[in-house]
Amino acid sequence: MMFHPTQDGPLPNGLRVAVATARGRPYYYFSSLLRGMGIRFDSILPERMGAYGGHLVMTTMPEHPGPRALPGPALFFEDISGHPPAVVCGLMIRESGVCTGPEDLVVGIDPGQRSGLAISYCGREIGSSIHSSVEGLVSMVIRVLGGLPARRRLVKIGDGDVETACEIARMLNLRFCSSFEFELVDESRTSPKLKNFNRRGRRDILSARYISRRDGRRRHRDVMPLSMTG
């Protein structure tokens, strides 16, 4: 599985992020995470956090000067390492206050031998990835669904491989305990026909992106009896 940042970047233009730590390992983690997501950031000394005029600061608990010294930017600590990059992206959008739309979480899946995954939150695509197994795909979707607060959670799966789509739906229904909605989406004309465009699975990701933006058919309770919302 590989995380693919969106072409325009997952965070709104103008949103400023800083890494503020003098510790080598946390700095490497924060900077690698942000670079991998295609997010530019400032590097500042921990003692300069109080004067930083941006939206988000990534630091460590021992280096944090306290809430009174830093009333403005949202804070992220090293415990975010337990989340996938897409969840971190979504939390950054939410905690920075730039999420102006409804907190809807939409997961688009292009099922197959190699499944594409595209995730949108608050109207912005926060990440995409490729999965060679249903098990790995479902595990990632569950981490995303459980990691982000949302008014509505919607999983859209393409109907090009109905057997795999139903297997994904069944596994999600059994393993994810909170409510979510499920739609089976018409997959026609979602695969881009571009020469040499499937290198590293980009075609699968684009198909998942198109699927996430289409309306689909709600499945009946005999497919997902535990997690359907009425």
Contacts in CASP RR format, 6 or more apart in sequence:
PFRMAT RR
TARGET T0000
AUTHOR 0000-0000-0000
METHOD contacts of the structure
MODEL  1
MMFHPTQDGPLPNGLRVAVATARGRPYYYFSSLLRGMGIRFDSILPERMG
AYGGHLVMTTMPEHPGPRALPGPALFFEDISGHPPAVVCGLMIRESGVCT
GPEDLVVGIDPGQRSGLAISYCGREIGSSIHSSVEGLVSMVIRVLGGLPA
RRRLVKIGDGDVETACEIARMLNLRFCSSFEFELVDESRTSPKLKNFNRR
GRRDILSARYISRRDGRRRHRDVMPLSMTG
1 129 0 8 1.000
1 130 0 8 1.000
1 131 0 8 1.000
1 132 0 8 1.000
1 136 0 8 1.000
1 140 0 8 1.000
2 129 0 8 1.000
2 130 0 8 1.000
2 200 0 8 1.000
3 36 0 8 1.000
3 37 0 8 1.000
3 84 0 8 1.000
3 85 0 8 1.000
3 86 0 8 1.000
3 127 0 8 1.000
3 128 0 8 1.000
3 129 0 8 1.000
4 127 0 8 1.000
4 128 0 8 1.000
4 129 0 8 1.000
4 130 0 8 1.000
4 202 0 8 1.000
4 205 0 8 1.000
5 36 0 8 1.000
5 37 0 8 1.000
5 38 0 8 1.000
5 39 0 8 1.000
5 127 0 8 1.000
6 124 0 8 1.000
6 125 0 8 1.000
6 126 0 8 1.000
6 127 0 8 1.000
6 128 0 8 1.000
9 37 0 8 1.000
9 38 0 8 1.000
9 39 0 8 1.000
10 37 0 8 1.000
10 38 0 8 1.000
10 39 0 8 1.000
10 89 0 8 1.000
10 90 0 8 1.000
10 93 0 8 1.000
10 124 0 8 1.000
10 125 0 8 1.000
10 126 0 8 1.000
10 127 0 8 1.000
11 17 0 8 1.000
11 39 0 8 1.000
11 89 0 8 1.000
11 92 0 8 1.000
11 93 0 8 1.000
11 98 0 8 1.000
11 124 0 8 1.000
12 93 0 8 1.000
12 98 0 8 1.000
12 124 0 8 1.000
15 55 0 8 1.000
15 56 0 8 1.000
15 92 0 8 1.000
15 96 0 8 1.000
15 98 0 8 1.000
16 42 0 8 1.000
16 53 0 8 1.000
16 54 0 8 1.000
16 55 0 8 1.000
16 56 0 8 1.000
17 34 0 8 1.000
17 39 0 8 1.000
17 40 0 8 1.000
17 41 0 8 1.000
17 42 0 8 1.000
17 54 0 8 1.000
17 55 0 8 1.000
17 56 0 8 1.000
17 57 0 8 1.000
17 58 0 8 1.000
17 92 0 8 1.000
18 41 0 8 1.000
18 42 0 8 1.000
18 43 0 8 1.000
18 44 0 8 1.000
18 49 0 8 1.000
18 52 0 8 1.000
18 54 0 8 1.000
18 56 0 8 1.000
18 57 0 8 1.000
18 58 0 8 1.000
18 73 0 8 1.000
19 27 0 8 1.000
19 30 0 8 1.000
19 31 0 8 1.000
19 34 0 8 1.000
19 41 0 8 1.000
19 42 0 8 1.000
19 43 0 8 1.000
19 44 0 8 1.000
19 57 0 8 1.000
19 58 0 8 1.000
19 59 0 8 1.000
20 43 0 8 1.000
20 44 0 8 1.000
20 45 0 8 1.000
20 46 0 8 1.000
20 48 0 8 1.000
20 49 0 8 1.000
20 52 0 8 1.000
20 57 0 8 1.000
20 58 0 8 1.000
20 59 0 8 1.000
20 63 0 8 1.000
21 27 0 8 1.000
21 30 0 8 1.000
21 46 0 8 1.000
21 58 0 8 1.000
21 59 0 8 1.000
21 60 0 8 1.000
21 63 0 8 1.000
22 45 0 8 1.000
22 46 0 8 1.000
22 63 0 8 1.000
23 60 0 8 1.000
23 63 0 8 1.000
26 59 0 8 1.000
26 60 0 8 1.000
26 78 0 8 1.000
27 43 0 8 1.000
29 78 0 8 1.000
29 81 0 8 1.000
30 41 0 8 1.000
30 58 0 8 1.000
30 78 0 8 1.000
31 41 0 8 1.000
31 43 0 8 1.000
33 85 0 8 1.000
33 88 0 8 1.000
34 40 0 8 1.000
34 41 0 8 1.000
34 58 0 8 1.000
36 85 0 8 1.000
37 85 0 8 1.000
37 88 0 8 1.000
37 89 0 8 1.000
37 127 0 8 1.000
41 58 0 8 1.000
42 52 0 8 1.000
44 52 0 8 1.000
46 59 0 8 1.000
46 63 0 8 1.000
46 64 0 8 1.000
46 65 0 8 1.000
47 65 0 8 1.000
49 57 0 8 1.000
49 59 0 8 1.000
49 64 0 8 1.000
49 65 0 8 1.000
49 69 0 8 1.000
49 70 0 8 1.000
49 73 0 8 1.000
50 65 0 8 1.000
50 69 0 8 1.000
50 70 0 8 1.000
52 73 0 8 1.000
53 72 0 8 1.000
53 73 0 8 1.000
54 73 0 8 1.000
55 73 0 8 1.000
55 74 0 8 1.000
55 96 0 8 1.000
55 97 0 8 1.000
55 98 0 8 1.000
56 73 0 8 1.000
56 74 0 8 1.000
56 75 0 8 1.000
56 76 0 8 1.000
56 92 0 8 1.000
56 95 0 8 1.000
56 96 0 8 1.000
57 70 0 8 1.000
57 73 0 8 1.000
57 74 0 8 1.000
57 75 0 8 1.000
57 76 0 8 1.000
58 75 0 8 1.000
58 76 0 8 1.000
58 77 0 8 1.000
58 80 0 8 1.000
59 75 0 8 1.000
59 76 0 8 1.000
59 77 0 8 1.000
60 77 0 8 1.000
60 78 0 8 1.000
61 77 0 8 1.000
61 78 0 8 1.000
64 70 0 8 1.000
64 75 0 8 1.000
64 77 0 8 1.000
74 92 0 8 1.000
74 95 0 8 1.000
74 96 0 8 1.000
74 97 0 8 1.000
76 88 0 8 1.000
76 91 0 8 1.000
76 92 0 8 1.000
76 95 0 8 1.000
80 88 0 8 1.000
80 91 0 8 1.000
83 91 0 8 1.000
83 143 0 8 1.000
83 147 0 8 1.000
84 140 0 8 1.000
84 143 0 8 1.000
84 144 0 8 1.000
85 127 0 8 1.000
86 119 0 8 1.000
86 126 0 8 1.000
86 127 0 8 1.000
86 129 0 8 1.000
86 144 0 8 1.000
87 143 0 8 1.000
87 144 0 8 1.000
87 147 0 8 1.000
87 148 0 8 1.000
89 121 0 8 1.000
89 126 0 8 1.000
89 127 0 8 1.000
90 121 0 8 1.000
90 122 0 8 1.000
90 126 0 8 1.000
90 148 0 8 1.000
91 148 0 8 1.000
93 99 0 8 1.000
93 121 0 8 1.000
93 122 0 8 1.000
93 124 0 8 1.000
93 126 0 8 1.000
94 103 0 8 1.000
94 121 0 8 1.000
94 122 0 8 1.000
94 148 0 8 1.000
94 149 0 8 1.000
99 121 0 8 1.000
99 122 0 8 1.000
100 122 0 8 1.000
101 122 0 8 1.000
101 123 0 8 1.000
102 122 0 8 1.000
102 151 0 8 1.000
102 152 0 8 1.000
103 121 0 8 1.000
103 122 0 8 1.000
103 149 0 8 1.000
103 150 0 8 1.000
103 151 0 8 1.000
103 152 0 8 1.000
104 120 0 8 1.000
104 121 0 8 1.000
104 122 0 8 1.000
104 123 0 8 1.000
104 150 0 8 1.000
104 151 0 8 1.000
104 152 0 8 1.000
104 154 0 8 1.000
105 119 0 8 1.000
105 120 0 8 1.000
105 121 0 8 1.000
105 144 0 8 1.000
105 145 0 8 1.000
105 148 0 8 1.000
105 150 0 8 1.000
105 152 0 8 1.000
105 153 0 8 1.000
105 154 0 8 1.000
106 119 0 8 1.000
106 120 0 8 1.000
106 121 0 8 1.000
106 123 0 8 1.000
106 154 0 8 1.000
106 156 0 8 1.000
106 212 0 8 1.000
107 117 0 8 1.000
107 118 0 8 1.000
107 119 0 8 1.000
107 120 0 8 1.000
107 141 0 8 1.000
107 144 0 8 1.000
107 145 0 8 1.000
107 153 0 8 1.000
107 154 0 8 1.000
107 155 0 8 1.000
107 156 0 8 1.000
107 212 0 8 1.000
108 117 0 8 1.000
108 118 0 8 1.000
108 119 0 8 1.000
108 155 0 8 1.000
108 156 0 8 1.000
108 157 0 8 1.000
108 158 0 8 1.000
108 208 0 8 1.000
108 209 0 8 1.000
108 211 0 8 1.000
108 212 0 8 1.000
109 115 0 8 1.000
109 116 0 8 1.000
109 117 0 8 1.000
109 137 0 8 1.000
109 141 0 8 1.000
109 155 0 8 1.000
109 156 0 8 1.000
109 157 0 8 1.000
109 158 0 8 1.000
109 165 0 8 1.000
109 168 0 8 1.000
109 208 0 8 1.000
109 211 0 8 1.000
110 116 0 8 1.000
110 117 0 8 1.000
110 158 0 8 1.000
110 187 0 8 1.000
110 190 0 8 1.000
110 204 0 8 1.000
110 205 0 8 1.000
110 207 0 8 1.000
110 208 0 8 1.000
110 211 0 8 1.000
111 157 0 8 1.000
111 158 0 8 1.000
111 160 0 8 1.000
111 161 0 8 1.000
111 164 0 8 1.000
111 165 0 8 1.000
111 168 0 8 1.000
112 160 0 8 1.000
112 161 0 8 1.000
112 164 0 8 1.000
113 132 0 8 1.000
114 130 0 8 1.000
114 131 0 8 1.000
114 132 0 8 1.000
114 201 0 8 1.000
114 204 0 8 1.000
115 130 0 8 1.000
115 131 0 8 1.000
115 132 0 8 1.000
115 134 0 8 1.000
115 137 0 8 1.000
115 164 0 8 1.000
115 168 0 8 1.000
115 204 0 8 1.000
115 208 0 8 1.000
116 128 0 8 1.000
116 129 0 8 1.000
116 130 0 8 1.000
116 131 0 8 1.000
116 137 0 8 1.000
116 201 0 8 1.000
116 204 0 8 1.000
116 205 0 8 1.000
116 207 0 8 1.000
116 208 0 8 1.000
117 128 0 8 1.000
117 129 0 8 1.000
117 130 0 8 1.000
117 131 0 8 1.000
117 137 0 8 1.000
117 140 0 8 1.000
117 141 0 8 1.000
117 205 0 8 1.000
117 208 0 8 1.000
118 125 0 8 1.000
118 127 0 8 1.000
118 128 0 8 1.000
118 205 0 8 1.000
118 208 0 8 1.000
118 209 0 8 1.000
118 211 0 8 1.000
118 212 0 8 1.000
119 125 0 8 1.000
119 126 0 8 1.000
119 127 0 8 1.000
119 128 0 8 1.000
119 144 0 8 1.000
119 212 0 8 1.000
120 126 0 8 1.000
120 212 0 8 1.000
121 148 0 8 1.000
121 150 0 8 1.000
125 209 0 8 1.000
128 205 0 8 1.000
128 208 0 8 1.000
128 209 0 8 1.000
129 140 0 8 1.000
129 205 0 8 1.000
130 200 0 8 1.000
130 201 0 8 1.000
130 204 0 8 1.000
130 205 0 8 1.000
131 137 0 8 1.000
131 140 0 8 1.000
134 164 0 8 1.000
134 167 0 8 1.000
134 168 0 8 1.000
134 171 0 8 1.000
135 171 0 8 1.000
137 168 0 8 1.000
138 168 0 8 1.000
138 171 0 8 1.000
138 172 0 8 1.000
138 175 0 8 1.000
141 155 0 8 1.000
141 168 0 8 1.000
141 172 0 8 1.000
141 176 0 8 1.000
142 172 0 8 1.000
142 175 0 8 1.000
142 176 0 8 1.000
145 153 0 8 1.000
145 155 0 8 1.000
145 176 0 8 1.000
145 178 0 8 1.000
145 180 0 8 1.000
146 176 0 8 1.000
146 178 0 8 1.000
152 181 0 8 1.000
153 178 0 8 1.000
153 179 0 8 1.000
153 180 0 8 1.000
153 181 0 8 1.000
154 180 0 8 1.000
154 181 0 8 1.000
154 182 0 8 1.000
154 183 0 8 1.000
155 169 0 8 1.000
155 172 0 8 1.000
155 180 0 8 1.000
155 181 0 8 1.000
155 182 0 8 1.000
155 183 0 8 1.000
156 182 0 8 1.000
156 183 0 8 1.000
156 185 0 8 1.000
156 211 0 8 1.000
156 212 0 8 1.000
156 214 0 8 1.000
156 216 0 8 1.000
157 165 0 8 1.000
157 168 0 8 1.000
157 169 0 8 1.000
157 182 0 8 1.000
157 183 0 8 1.000
157 184 0 8 1.000
157 185 0 8 1.000
157 211 0 8 1.000
158 165 0 8 1.000
158 184 0 8 1.000
158 185 0 8 1.000
158 186 0 8 1.000
158 187 0 8 1.000
158 190 0 8 1.000
158 211 0 8 1.000
159 165 0 8 1.000
159 184 0 8 1.000
159 185 0 8 1.000
159 186 0 8 1.000
159 187 0 8 1.000
160 187 0 8 1.000
162 184 0 8 1.000
165 184 0 8 1.000
166 223 0 8 1.000
169 182 0 8 1.000
169 219 0 8 1.000
169 223 0 8 1.000
169 224 0 8 1.000
170 223 0 8 1.000
170 224 0 8 1.000
172 180 0 8 1.000
172 182 0 8 1.000
172 224 0 8 1.000
172 227 0 8 1.000
173 223 0 8 1.000
173 224 0 8 1.000
173 225 0 8 1.000
173 226 0 8 1.000
173 227 0 8 1.000
174 226 0 8 1.000
176 227 0 8 1.000
177 226 0 8 1.000
177 227 0 8 1.000
178 227 0 8 1.000
179 227 0 8 1.000
179 228 0 8 1.000
179 229 0 8 1.000
180 227 0 8 1.000
180 229 0 8 1.000
181 218 0 8 1.000
181 228 0 8 1.000
181 229 0 8 1.000
182 218 0 8 1.000
182 219 0 8 1.000
182 223 0 8 1.000
182 224 0 8 1.000
182 227 0 8 1.000
182 228 0 8 1.000
183 215 0 8 1.000
183 216 0 8 1.000
183 217 0 8 1.000
183 218 0 8 1.000
183 219 0 8 1.000
184 216 0 8 1.000
184 217 0 8 1.000
184 219 0 8 1.000
185 211 0 8 1.000
185 214 0 8 1.000
185 215 0 8 1.000
185 216 0 8 1.000
185 217 0 8 1.000
186 214 0 8 1.000
186 216 0 8 1.000
187 207 0 8 1.000
187 211 0 8 1.000
190 206 0 8 1.000
190 207 0 8 1.000
190 210 0 8 1.000
190 211 0 8 1.000
190 214 0 8 1.000
191 203 0 8 1.000
191 206 0 8 1.000
191 207 0 8 1.000
192 203 0 8 1.000
192 206 0 8 1.000
192 207 0 8 1.000
194 203 0 8 1.000
197 203 0 8 1.000
198 204 0 8 1.000
218 228 0 8 1.000
219 228 0 8 1.000
221 228 0 8 1.000
END
